[in-house]
Amino acid sequence: MAEAQAQGTPRLRLAIAGLGTAGCMMLPAVHKHPHLQLTAAADVDADPIEHFQRDFQVEIHRHIADLCRSPNVDAIYIATPTHLHTEHALMALELGKHVVLEKPMALTLDDAEAIIQAAERHGVQLVVGHSHSFERPIRAIREIVRSGELGRLRMLHNWYFTDWMYRPRHAGELDTQLGGGVTFRQGSHQFDIIRMIGGGLVRSVRAMTGVWDAQRSTEGSHVVYLEFEDGTPATAVYSGYDRFHTTELTFGVGEQGQLADSSSYGRARQALRALQGADAEASLKRASAQYGGTRSRQVPGLTPHPPFYGMTLASCEHGDIRQSADGLLIYGEHDRRIMPLATDETGRDAVVSELYDAVVHQHPPVHSGRWGKANLEVCLAVLESARQRQEIFLSHQIAPQDQ
């Protein structure tokens, strides 16, 4: 970063490792930040990386090890498959690169700790990109709870019903051992939202998970009861089985702030079951999710509504808080009021800003490696609780760094 610093305001040269859905979704935030420069990318498949090079004229690699050795890269956003996170994060950190790591950060607590220690040993920054707790509505709910204007937080819920299980998937997304299923892939976001609003210190978890489709034999649902150290209860409910969708309760607004299309009931299930041939789903996944495919050409920019990651409801001693189509609904002692929220910043904008501020201004990231490890601990506890059908106590929880 020395050359960029010599010219005035420090610039951070960022690379993307993995040009699937997550990597594509991060691009608008990278381009929007005034002091980030996209300089390189890596992917194991030739098509997305060649598309990317034509569009951005950046350095490209087929192997992440080569990307990590590039002198033109200060930081790497790692959006590779979950079971490769540890290997790829350690490569980057040990070569002195700052890292934004997709969720969940690893598959075991030991691997998470190894990543954290590598960042500390090499004096570089590590941010775990749980982008939905960076979203403005979640941050606004947290600020109201922390302010105490409605009294102490008494209970907290996030419920989300989607078609996640029937969107085109690669094999790893449907294999729990590789970090697949909704508890690892989507629960990570739910637990992060709940922990961020509630103060981070979850005492224990009791959960049941569901595998309802033998053709897609990973967790497609869960019901989770979380209890914070101060006794505050919370629930996280998720179903990805493409029947009821939570958008019916969230003013028709979806996960990215877009209006949901409800014109065809069960569309994802029907489309998946119409595929012919053993490789059809994998081919559709590549065509839709990789850079250059249909999904990458539809990455949303600013939307007219704040994003909804399901329905989040916080109940305090003197009022309740939930999202509205345009901000927050606050149910106080004597009236209900609307708090409008701007839509000029996305959660991914906040992710890259947190990385930049950590690297350039030495601000400790809220979504640090230790925060990510604590979130992974909840995911693992949910799976263990469901197997044992008993409460699991936690030991790696931390409060947010800014608290």
C-alpha positions, 0 to 999 in steps of 0.5 A: 500500500506504500505507493498509494499512500505516497500519492495522498489518501491511502488506497487499499488494493483488493482482490476477490478469491471466488467469483460465485454469488458472494464474490459477484455481490461484493463488487458494487461495494468495492467499486463504490468505496472511494479508496478501494481499488480492485486489482486482481481476482482468482477462480478455479474455472476459466469462464468466470475469470476470463469474463472478469478480466475482460470487464475489469482489466485486472490481474487474474489467477486460476490458483489462489496461492498465486493470488496471495503472492501477488505484489499488487494486492493488499487485501483479499476477499475470500468467497470460496467454498466454506470447506476451503476457507481455512486453507485459503485464509491461512495462505493469504494471512501468512503472506501478509494479506489482510482478509475479509472472510465469508461466513461461516469462517471455518468448519471447526473452532480449532480452524477458526482459532488457527485463522485468528492466530495467523492474523495476529502473528502477521499483524494483519486485519481479519474481518468476517463478512456477515453482511446482514448484521451490517445492514442499516435496519439491523444497526438501527435496531441495535442502536435503539436497544443500546440507547435504553430509550425503550428500557431493557431488551426482553426478547428477540426473534428472527424468522425467515422462510425462503426457497433456499433449498431448491435454488440451484446448488453445488454439492458442497452446499448440500453436504453438512460436512462441507459447510452446507445446509441452512444452519451453516449457510443461513443460520450464520446470518440469523445468529449474527443478527441476534447476537449483534442486537442482543450484545453478543454473549449467548449463554446456551442454545437448544435447537432442532433441525429438519431434513425433510427432503431425502433428495437434498439430505442436509438441514433445510430448517431449524428452530433455535432457542438462544439464551443470553447471559443476562437471561434474555431469550431469542429465537431463530427460525428458518425454513428453506423449503419454498412454501410460505415465504416471509416476504408475505410478512415483510411488506413484499420486500426481500433480502436485498431490498427488492420487491419479491415476485410472488407470481408463481407459487413454488417456482424454485421447487418446480424448476429444479424438478423439471431439470433432466440429467445428473449434471443439469443442476450443477450446470445451471448453478454455474450458469446462474451464479458464476461471474458472467452468468445470469446472476452476476448480471443482475447484482442489485444496486441501490433499492427503494427499500431497506433489505429484510433478512426475514422478520426481525422483532426486538421487544424491550420493557417499554416497546417493540421494534421491527422493520417497515418497508421504509425503515423501522416501526417503533411501538412505544408506550403511547404510540407507534411511530415510523423511523425512515432509513436511507437506502444509500448504503448496503451491508456490503458497503459497510463490510468493505468500510470496516476492512478499510478503517481497520487497515488504514485507521487501525480501528478494531473491526467489530466483525473480527475473527473472534466475533466470527468464531463466536458465531461459528460456535453457535452454528456448531451448537445448534447442530449438536443440540439437534443431535443430542436433543439437549441444551448446549452451553457456549464458552467462546462468546464475546461482546461486539468490539464497539460495546 
